[in-house]
Amino acid sequence: MYKDEFNLTSDMILEKSFKIDTRGYRLKEVDQFLDLIIQDYEHFYTIIRNLEKEKEDNLEQIINLKQEIRNLKTNVEIVKAAPTPNQPGVNLDVLRRLSRLEKVIYGKDKEEEEEE
């Protein structure tokens, strides 16, 4: 995934050999190599911070989705427990209400006709 974004691999670091001057390794060569290592480390830390942030965001989203699932399950249970229109008690209740409404509506209409 990030393989091509880095300057060095662990093998390149392990196998690096510096040319030797009269006083030891060439300082300029060592400094350049260390600069490459520093760049890679900074890039590693940037990637780690971004992944940690992404992980936190994902965990927050997971928590929110789990809460939403709990709420939906509760709503499903409530709907299952509520009477449905096909149950005899509900139909009877609806018919009684309709009958009362008809009496009120048609009863008033008959009274109005008789008054005229």
ChimeraX attribute file (.defattr): number of C-alpha atoms within 10 A of each C-alpha:
attribute: neighborCount
match mode: 1-to-1
recipient: residues
	/A:1	4
	/A:2	8
	/A:3	8
	/A:4	8
	/A:5	10
	/A:6	14
	/A:7	12
	/A:8	15
	/A:9	13
	/A:10	8
	/A:11	8
	/A:12	10
	/A:13	12
	/A:14	8
	/A:15	9
	/A:16	10
	/A:17	11
	/A:18	13
	/A:19	10
	/A:20	10
	/A:21	9
	/A:22	6
	/A:23	7
	/A:24	9
	/A:25	13
	/A:26	13
	/A:27	14
	/A:28	9
	/A:29	13
	/A:30	14
	/A:31	11
	/A:32	11
	/A:33	16
	/A:34	13
	/A:35	12
	/A:36	14
	/A:37	17
	/A:38	12
	/A:39	13
	/A:40	17
	/A:41	13
	/A:42	12
	/A:43	15
	/A:44	15
	/A:45	11
	/A:46	12
	/A:47	13
	/A:48	12
	/A:49	12
	/A:50	12
	/A:51	12
	/A:52	12
	/A:53	12
	/A:54	12
	/A:55	12
	/A:56	12
	/A:57	12
	/A:58	12
	/A:59	12
	/A:60	12
	/A:61	12
	/A:62	12
	/A:63	12
	/A:64	12
	/A:65	12
	/A:66	12
	/A:67	12
	/A:68	12
	/A:69	12
	/A:70	12
	/A:71	12
	/A:72	12
	/A:73	12
	/A:74	12
	/A:75	12
	/A:76	12
	/A:77	11
	/A:78	11
	/A:79	11
	/A:80	10
	/A:81	9
	/A:82	9
	/A:83	12
	/A:84	12
	/A:85	11
	/A:86	8
	/A:87	9
	/A:88	11
	/A:89	11
	/A:90	13
	/A:91	13
	/A:92	12
	/A:93	11
	/A:94	12
	/A:95	11
	/A:96	12
	/A:97	12
	/A:98	12
	/A:99	12
	/A:100	11
	/A:101	12
	/A:102	12
	/A:103	12
	/A:104	11
	/A:105	11
	/A:106	12
	/A:107	11
	/A:108	12
	/A:109	11
	/A:110	10
	/A:111	10
	/A:112	10
	/A:113	8
	/A:114	8
	/A:115	6
	/A:116	5
